[in-house]
C-alpha cells in the first residue's frame, strides 16, 4: 500500500477515536490503493464492502481533515459511491 493509504488509515483511526463503523466501507484513493473501514476501525485492504467510495487523494484528504463534507463531495462529483447508500450516509456521520 502507498504512503497515502497508510497515512489515511492512521488519520481515520485517530478521527474515529478507537470506535469502529457499523458496516463495511471501502475507500478507494485513485492511483494510491484502498482501505477498509469496519467494526475494528480502518486498515489497508481491498476486500469487498457494503459500500465503495472512490475519490482523488486531494478529495479524500479534504474529507478526512474536515475541510470537505462527504455529501458535498458526492453532489459535486468529486466522490463516487457504489453500493449501500445508507452505509455511505452512516459513514459520513462518522467522518464529520
N, CA, C and O atoms as a GROMACS GRO file, in nm:
protein
  384
    1UNK      N    1   0.083  -0.119   0.000
    1UNK     CA    2   0.000   0.000   0.000
    1UNK      C    3   0.088   0.126   0.000
    1UNK      O    4   0.203   0.124   0.044
    2UNK      N    5   0.031   0.230  -0.049
    2UNK     CA    6   0.106   0.355  -0.061
    2UNK      C    7   0.114   0.430   0.072
    2UNK      O    8   0.042   0.401   0.166
    3UNK      N    9   0.205   0.526   0.076
    3UNK     CA   10   0.216   0.612   0.193
    3UNK      C   11   0.086   0.687   0.216
    3UNK      O   12   0.048   0.712   0.331
    4UNK      N   13   0.018   0.725   0.108
    4UNK     CA   14  -0.109   0.798   0.120
    4UNK      C   15  -0.213   0.712   0.190
    4UNK      O   16  -0.284   0.760   0.279
    5UNK      N   17  -0.223   0.584   0.150
    5UNK     CA   18  -0.320   0.494   0.215
    5UNK      C   19  -0.282   0.474   0.361
    5UNK      O   20  -0.369   0.478   0.448
    6UNK      N   21  -0.156   0.452   0.389
    6UNK     CA   22  -0.113   0.432   0.528
    6UNK      C   23  -0.143   0.555   0.614
    6UNK      O   24  -0.187   0.542   0.728
    7UNK      N   25  -0.119   0.673   0.560
    7UNK     CA   26  -0.149   0.797   0.633
    7UNK      C   27  -0.299   0.812   0.653
    7UNK      O   28  -0.343   0.858   0.758
    8UNK      N   29  -0.378   0.773   0.553
    8UNK     CA   30  -0.523   0.782   0.564
    8UNK      C   31  -0.576   0.688   0.672
    8UNK      O   32  -0.664   0.725   0.749
    9UNK      N   33  -0.521   0.568   0.677
    9UNK     CA   34  -0.561   0.472   0.780
    9UNK      C   35  -0.535   0.531   0.918
    9UNK      O   36  -0.621   0.526   1.006
   10UNK      N   37  -0.417   0.585   0.938
   10UNK     CA   38  -0.381   0.645   1.067
   10UNK      C   39  -0.475   0.761   1.101
   10UNK      O   40  -0.525   0.769   1.214
   11UNK      N   41  -0.499   0.850   1.005
   11UNK     CA   42  -0.585   0.966   1.029
   11UNK      C   43  -0.729   0.924   1.060
   11UNK      O   44  -0.792   0.981   1.149
   12UNK      N   45  -0.780   0.825   0.988
   12UNK     CA   46  -0.917   0.779   1.014
   12UNK      C   47  -0.929   0.714   1.152
   12UNK      O   48  -1.026   0.739   1.223
   13UNK      N   49  -0.833   0.634   1.189
   13UNK     CA   50  -0.839   0.570   1.321
   13UNK      C   51  -0.833   0.674   1.432
   13UNK      O   52  -0.901   0.660   1.533
   14UNK      N   53  -0.752   0.778   1.414
   14UNK     CA   54  -0.747   0.886   1.513
   14UNK      C   55  -0.881   0.960   1.517
   14UNK      O   56  -0.931   0.992   1.625
   15UNK      N   57  -0.938   0.986   1.401
   15UNK     CA   58  -1.064   1.060   1.392
   15UNK      C   59  -1.178   0.981   1.457
   15UNK      O   60  -1.266   1.039   1.521
   16UNK      N   61  -1.176   0.849   1.440
   16UNK     CA   62  -1.282   0.765   1.495
   16UNK      C   63  -1.261   0.736   1.643
   16UNK      O   64  -1.349   0.680   1.708
   17UNK      N   65  -1.145   0.774   1.698
   17UNK     CA   66  -1.120   0.761   1.841
   17UNK      C   67  -1.132   0.620   1.895
   17UNK      O   68  -1.181   0.601   2.006
   18UNK      N   69  -1.089   0.521   1.818
   18UNK     CA   70  -1.095   0.383   1.864
   18UNK      C   71  -1.228   0.316   1.841
   18UNK      O   72  -1.243   0.197   1.869
   19UNK      N   73  -1.326   0.390   1.790
   19UNK     CA   74  -1.455   0.331   1.760
   19UNK      C   75  -1.454   0.274   1.619
   19UNK      O   76  -1.382   0.322   1.532
   20UNK      N   77  -1.534   0.173   1.598
   20UNK     CA   78  -1.548   0.115   1.465
   20UNK      C   79  -1.665   0.175   1.392
   20UNK      O   80  -1.721   0.277   1.432
   21UNK      N   81  -1.701   0.110   1.283
   21UNK     CA   82  -1.810   0.154   1.198
   21UNK      C   83  -1.910   0.040   1.185
   21UNK      O   84  -1.871  -0.076   1.169
   22UNK      N   85  -2.038   0.071   1.193
   22UNK     CA   86  -2.144  -0.029   1.184
   22UNK      C   87  -2.165  -0.065   1.037
   22UNK      O   88  -2.253  -0.009   0.971
   23UNK      N   89  -2.086  -0.156   0.987
   23UNK     CA   90  -2.091  -0.197   0.847
   23UNK      C   91  -1.950  -0.204   0.793
   23UNK      O   92  -1.853  -0.200   0.869
   24UNK      N   93  -1.938  -0.215   0.661
   24UNK     CA   94  -1.807  -0.213   0.597
   24UNK      C   95  -1.809  -0.114   0.482
   24UNK      O   96  -1.904  -0.109   0.404
   25UNK      N   97  -1.703  -0.038   0.474
   25UNK     CA   98  -1.689   0.061   0.366
   25UNK      C   99  -1.548   0.052   0.310
   25UNK      O  100  -1.451   0.040   0.384
   26UNK      N  101  -1.539   0.058   0.178
   26UNK     CA  102  -1.409   0.062   0.112
   26UNK      C  103  -1.390   0.203   0.057
   26UNK      O  104  -1.477   0.257  -0.010
   27UNK      N  105  -1.275   0.260   0.086
   27UNK     CA  106  -1.237   0.390   0.032
   27UNK      C  107  -1.126   0.364  -0.068
   27UNK      O  108  -1.017   0.319  -0.031
   28UNK      N  109  -1.152   0.392  -0.195
   28UNK     CA  110  -1.051   0.376  -0.298
   28UNK      C  111  -0.996   0.513  -0.332
   28UNK      O  112  -1.068   0.602  -0.377
   29UNK      N  113  -0.866   0.529  -0.310
   29UNK     CA  114  -0.799   0.655  -0.340
   29UNK      C  115  -0.732   0.637  -0.475
   29UNK      O  116  -0.640   0.555  -0.489
   30UNK      N  117  -0.776   0.713  -0.574
   30UNK     CA  118  -0.728   0.697  -0.711
   30UNK      C  119  -0.577   0.698  -0.718
   30UNK      O  120  -0.512   0.785  -0.659
   31UNK      N  121  -0.520   0.602  -0.790
   31UNK     CA  122  -0.376   0.587  -0.812
   31UNK      C  123  -0.296   0.559  -0.686
   31UNK      O  124  -0.173   0.566  -0.689
   32UNK      N  125  -0.364   0.526  -0.575
   32UNK     CA  126  -0.293   0.502  -0.448
   32UNK      C  127  -0.324   0.365  -0.389
   32UNK      O  128  -0.233   0.295  -0.346
   33UNK      N  129  -0.450   0.326  -0.387
   33UNK     CA  130  -0.491   0.199  -0.327
   33UNK      C  131  -0.621   0.214  -0.251
   33UNK      O  132  -0.692   0.313  -0.267
   34UNK      N  133  -0.651   0.116  -0.168
   34UNK     CA  134  -0.779   0.114  -0.096
   34UNK      C  135  -0.759   0.086   0.051
   34UNK      O  136  -0.659   0.030   0.094
   35UNK      N  137  -0.860   0.127   0.127
   35UNK     CA  138  -0.863   0.095   0.269
   35UNK      C  139  -1.005   0.057   0.306
   35UNK      O  140  -1.102   0.095   0.240
   36UNK      N  141  -1.015  -0.017   0.412
   36UNK     CA  142  -1.144  -0.067   0.462
   36UNK      C  143  -1.172  -0.006   0.598
   36UNK      O  144  -1.082   0.006   0.682
   37UNK      N  145  -1.297   0.034   0.618
   37UNK     CA  146  -1.343   0.082   0.748
   37UNK      C  147  -1.452  -0.015   0.793
   37UNK      O  148  -1.550  -0.036   0.722
   38UNK      N  149  -1.434  -0.073   0.913
   38UNK     CA  150  -1.531  -0.168   0.964
   38UNK      C  151  -1.541  -0.156   1.116
   38UNK      O  152  -1.501  -0.055   1.172
   39UNK      N  153  -1.596  -0.258   1.181
   39UNK     CA  154  -1.617  -0.251   1.326
   39UNK      C  155  -1.487  -0.240   1.404
   39UNK      O  156  -1.488  -0.203   1.522
   40UNK      N  157  -1.374  -0.272   1.342
   40UNK     CA  158  -1.244  -0.263   1.408
   40UNK      C  159  -1.169  -0.133   1.378
   40UNK      O  160  -1.058  -0.114   1.428
   41UNK      N  161  -1.228  -0.045   1.299
   41UNK     CA  162  -1.161   0.078   1.259
   41UNK      C  163  -1.119   0.072   1.114
   41UNK      O  164  -1.183   0.004   1.034
   42UNK      N  165  -1.012   0.140   1.078
   42UNK     CA  166  -0.963   0.145   0.940
   42UNK      C  167  -0.836   0.063   0.926
   42UNK      O  168  -0.753   0.059   1.016
   43UNK      N  169  -0.822  -0.003   0.810
   43UNK     CA  170  -0.700  -0.076   0.777
   43UNK      C  171  -0.684  -0.080   0.625
   43UNK      O  172  -0.782  -0.076   0.551
   44UNK      N  173  -0.560  -0.090   0.580
   44UNK     CA  174  -0.534  -0.102   0.437
   44UNK      C  175  -0.592  -0.235   0.390
   44UNK      O  176  -0.576  -0.338   0.457
   45UNK      N  177  -0.659  -0.234   0.275
   45UNK     CA  178  -0.716  -0.357   0.223
   45UNK      C  179  -0.803  -0.332   0.103
   45UNK      O  180  -0.838  -0.218   0.071
   46UNK      N  181  -0.839  -0.440   0.036
   46UNK     CA  182  -0.918  -0.428  -0.086
   46UNK      C  183  -1.030  -0.531  -0.090
   46UNK      O  184  -1.077  -0.567  -0.198
   47UNK      N  185  -1.073  -0.579   0.028
   47UNK     CA  186  -1.180  -0.677   0.030
   47UNK      C  187  -1.315  -0.612  -0.002
   47UNK      O  188  -1.326  -0.489  -0.005
   48UNK      N  189  -1.416  -0.695  -0.027
   48UNK     CA  190  -1.548  -0.642  -0.060
   48UNK      C  191  -1.609  -0.573   0.061
   48UNK      O  192  -1.576  -0.603   0.176
   49UNK      N  193  -1.700  -0.479   0.034
   49UNK     CA  194  -1.762  -0.399   0.140
   49UNK      C  195  -1.905  -0.366   0.102
   49UNK      O  196  -1.946  -0.382  -0.013
   50UNK      N  197  -1.981  -0.317   0.202
   50UNK     CA  198  -2.120  -0.277   0.177
   50UNK      C  199  -2.126  -0.160   0.079
   50UNK      O  200  -2.217  -0.153  -0.004
   51UNK      N  201  -2.030  -0.071   0.089
   51UNK     CA  202  -2.027   0.048   0.004
   51UNK      C  203  -1.882   0.077  -0.035
   51UNK      O  204  -1.791   0.059   0.046
   52UNK      N  205  -1.863   0.122  -0.157
   52UNK     CA  206  -1.730   0.160  -0.204
   52UNK      C  207  -1.734   0.306  -0.246
   52UNK      O  208  -1.819   0.346  -0.326
   53UNK      N  209  -1.643   0.383  -0.193
   53UNK     CA  210  -1.632   0.525  -0.228
   53UNK      C  211  -1.498   0.548  -0.296
   53UNK      O  212  -1.395   0.499  -0.249
   54UNK      N  213  -1.499   0.622  -0.405
   54UNK     CA  214  -1.378   0.648  -0.482
   54UNK      C  215  -1.359   0.798  -0.497
   54UNK      O  216  -1.452   0.871  -0.531
   55UNK      N  217  -1.237   0.843  -0.471
   55UNK     CA  218  -1.204   0.986  -0.483
   55UNK      C  219  -1.055   1.002  -0.508
   55UNK      O  220  -0.978   0.908  -0.490
   56UNK      N  221  -1.017   1.121  -0.548
   56UNK     CA  222  -0.875   1.152  -0.562
   56UNK      C  223  -0.814   1.164  -0.423
   56UNK      O  224  -0.885   1.176  -0.323
   57UNK      N  225  -0.683   1.160  -0.417
   57UNK     CA  226  -0.614   1.175  -0.288
   57UNK      C  227  -0.646   1.310  -0.225
   57UNK      O  228  -0.666   1.319  -0.104
   58UNK      N  229  -0.651   1.416  -0.308
   58UNK     CA  230  -0.681   1.550  -0.255
   58UNK      C  231  -0.821   1.557  -0.195
   58UNK      O  232  -0.841   1.615  -0.088
   59UNK      N  233  -0.918   1.498  -0.264
   59UNK     CA  234  -1.056   1.499  -0.214
   59UNK      C  235  -1.066   1.418  -0.086
   59UNK      O  236  -1.129   1.462   0.011
   60UNK      N  237  -1.006   1.301  -0.085
   60UNK     CA  238  -1.011   1.217   0.034
   60UNK      C  239  -0.947   1.287   0.153
   60UNK      O  240  -1.002   1.284   0.263
   61UNK      N  241  -0.833   1.350   0.132
   61UNK     CA  242  -0.765   1.422   0.238
   61UNK      C  243  -0.852   1.535   0.292
   61UNK      O  244  -0.860   1.555   0.413
   62UNK      N  245  -0.918   1.609   0.204
   62UNK     CA  246  -1.006   1.718   0.246
   62UNK      C  247  -1.123   1.666   0.330
   62UNK      O  248  -1.164   1.731   0.426
   63UNK      N  249  -1.176   1.550   0.294
   63UNK     CA  250  -1.285   1.490   0.371
   63UNK      C  251  -1.236   1.449   0.510
   63UNK      O  252  -1.299   1.482   0.610
   64UNK      N  253  -1.123   1.379   0.516
   64UNK     CA  254  -1.070   1.331   0.644
   64UNK      C  255  -1.033   1.447   0.736
   64UNK      O  256  -1.054   1.439   0.857
   65UNK      N  257  -0.979   1.554   0.680
   65UNK     CA  258  -0.940   1.669   0.761
   65UNK      C  259  -1.058   1.759   0.798
   65UNK      O  260  -1.041   1.855   0.873
   66UNK      N  261  -1.177   1.728   0.746
   66UNK     CA  262  -1.295   1.806   0.780
   66UNK      C  263  -1.312   1.932   0.696
   66UNK      O  264  -1.397   2.016   0.728
   67UNK      N  265  -1.232   1.947   0.591
   67UNK     CA  266  -1.243   2.064   0.505
   67UNK      C  267  -1.348   2.049   0.396
   67UNK      O  268  -1.388   2.147   0.333
   68UNK      N  269  -1.393   1.925   0.373
   68UNK     CA  270  -1.492   1.897   0.269
   68UNK      C  271  -1.593   1.798   0.324
   68UNK      O  272  -1.556   1.690   0.369
   69UNK      N  273  -1.720   1.834   0.319
   69UNK     CA  274  -1.827   1.746   0.362
   69UNK      C  275  -1.842   1.634   0.260
   69UNK      O  276  -1.848   1.660   0.140
   70UNK      N  277  -1.850   1.506   0.305
   70UNK     CA  278  -1.863   1.396   0.210
   70UNK      C  279  -1.986   1.408   0.120
   70UNK      O  280  -1.980   1.372   0.002
   71UNK      N  281  -2.096   1.458   0.173
   71UNK     CA  282  -2.216   1.476   0.092
   71UNK      C  283  -2.193   1.579  -0.017
   71UNK      O  284  -2.235   1.560  -0.132
   72UNK      N  285  -2.128   1.688   0.017
   72UNK     CA  286  -2.095   1.791  -0.083
   72UNK      C  287  -2.001   1.735  -0.190
   72UNK      O  288  -2.016   1.764  -0.308
   73UNK      N  289  -1.904   1.654  -0.146
   73UNK     CA  290  -1.811   1.594  -0.241
   73UNK      C  291  -1.885   1.503  -0.339
   73UNK      O  292  -1.856   1.503  -0.459
   74UNK      N  293  -1.981   1.428  -0.289
   74UNK     CA  294  -2.061   1.340  -0.374
   74UNK      C  295  -2.147   1.422  -0.471
   74UNK      O  296  -2.151   1.394  -0.591
   75UNK      N  297  -2.214   1.523  -0.419
   75UNK     CA  298  -2.303   1.605  -0.502
   75UNK      C  299  -2.227   1.681  -0.610
   75UNK      O  300  -2.283   1.710  -0.716
   76UNK      N  301  -2.102   1.715  -0.585
   76UNK     CA  302  -2.022   1.789  -0.683
   76UNK      C  303  -1.945   1.697  -0.778
   76UNK      O  304  -1.874   1.745  -0.866
   77UNK      N  305  -1.960   1.566  -0.761
   77UNK     CA  306  -1.894   1.471  -0.849
   77UNK      C  307  -1.751   1.438  -0.811
   77UNK      O  308  -1.682   1.369  -0.887
   78UNK      N  309  -1.705   1.486  -0.697
   78UNK     CA  310  -1.568   1.458  -0.653
   78UNK      C  311  -1.555   1.323  -0.583
   78UNK      O  312  -1.445   1.271  -0.567
   79UNK      N  313  -1.668   1.267  -0.541
   79UNK     CA  314  -1.671   1.140  -0.469
   79UNK      C  315  -1.774   1.050  -0.536
   79UNK      O  316  -1.892   1.085  -0.545
   80UNK      N  317  -1.730   0.934  -0.583
   80UNK     CA  318  -1.822   0.836  -0.642
   80UNK      C  319  -1.857   0.732  -0.537
   80UNK      O  320  -1.772   0.689  -0.459
   81UNK      N  321  -1.984   0.692  -0.535
   81UNK     CA  322  -2.031   0.595  -0.437
   81UNK      C  323  -2.103   0.482  -0.509
   81UNK      O  324  -2.190   0.507  -0.593
   82UNK      N  325  -2.065   0.358  -0.476
   82UNK     CA  326  -2.132   0.239  -0.530
   82UNK      C  327  -2.171   0.150  -0.414
   82UNK      O  328  -2.092   0.126  -0.324
   83UNK      N  329  -2.293   0.101  -0.417
   83UNK     CA  330  -2.337   0.009  -0.313
   83UNK      C  331  -2.441   0.072  -0.222
   83UNK      O  332  -2.524   0.152  -0.267
   84UNK      N  333  -2.437   0.035  -0.097
   84UNK     CA  334  -2.538   0.071   0.003
   84UNK      C  335  -2.526   0.219   0.042
   84UNK      O  336  -2.435   0.259   0.115
   85UNK      N  337  -2.620   0.299  -0.008
   85UNK     CA  338  -2.618   0.443   0.022
   85UNK      C  339  -2.641   0.471   0.170
   85UNK      O  340  -2.589   0.570   0.221
   86UNK      N  341  -2.717   0.387   0.238
   86UNK     CA  342  -2.738   0.411   0.381
   86UNK      C  343  -2.607   0.392   0.458
   86UNK      O  344  -2.582   0.462   0.556
   87UNK      N  345  -2.524   0.298   0.415
   87UNK     CA  346  -2.392   0.279   0.478
   87UNK      C  347  -2.305   0.403   0.452
   87UNK      O  348  -2.231   0.448   0.539
   88UNK      N  349  -2.315   0.456   0.331
   88UNK     CA  350  -2.239   0.578   0.298
   88UNK      C  351  -2.281   0.695   0.387
   88UNK      O  352  -2.197   0.772   0.433
   89UNK      N  353  -2.410   0.706   0.411
   89UNK     CA  354  -2.461   0.815   0.497
   89UNK      C  355  -2.416   0.796   0.642
   89UNK      O  356  -2.380   0.893   0.709
   90UNK      N  357  -2.416   0.672   0.691
   90UNK     CA  358  -2.368   0.646   0.826
   90UNK      C  359  -2.219   0.679   0.838
   90UNK      O  360  -2.175   0.734   0.939
   91UNK      N  361  -2.143   0.645   0.735
   91UNK     CA  362  -2.000   0.675   0.738
   91UNK      C  363  -1.977   0.825   0.734
   91UNK      O  364  -1.885   0.875   0.800
   92UNK      N  365  -2.057   0.898   0.659
   92UNK     CA  366  -2.043   1.044   0.654
   92UNK      C  367  -2.059   1.102   0.794
   92UNK      O  368  -1.989   1.198   0.828
   93UNK      N  369  -2.149   1.048   0.875
   93UNK     CA  370  -2.167   1.096   1.012
   93UNK      C  371  -2.044   1.065   1.098
   93UNK      O  372  -2.007   1.144   1.184
   94UNK      N  373  -1.982   0.950   1.074
   94UNK     CA  374  -1.862   0.913   1.148
   94UNK      C  375  -1.747   1.007   1.113
   94UNK      O  376  -1.668   1.046   1.200
   95UNK      N  377  -1.738   1.045   0.985
   95UNK     CA  378  -1.627   1.129   0.938
   95UNK      C  379  -1.647   1.276   0.969
   95UNK      O  380  -1.552   1.355   0.960
   96UNK      N  381  -1.769   1.315   1.004
   96UNK     CA  382  -1.798   1.457   1.029
   96UNK      C  383  -1.732   1.507   1.156
   96UNK      O  384  -1.746   1.624   1.191
   0.00000   0.00000   0.00000
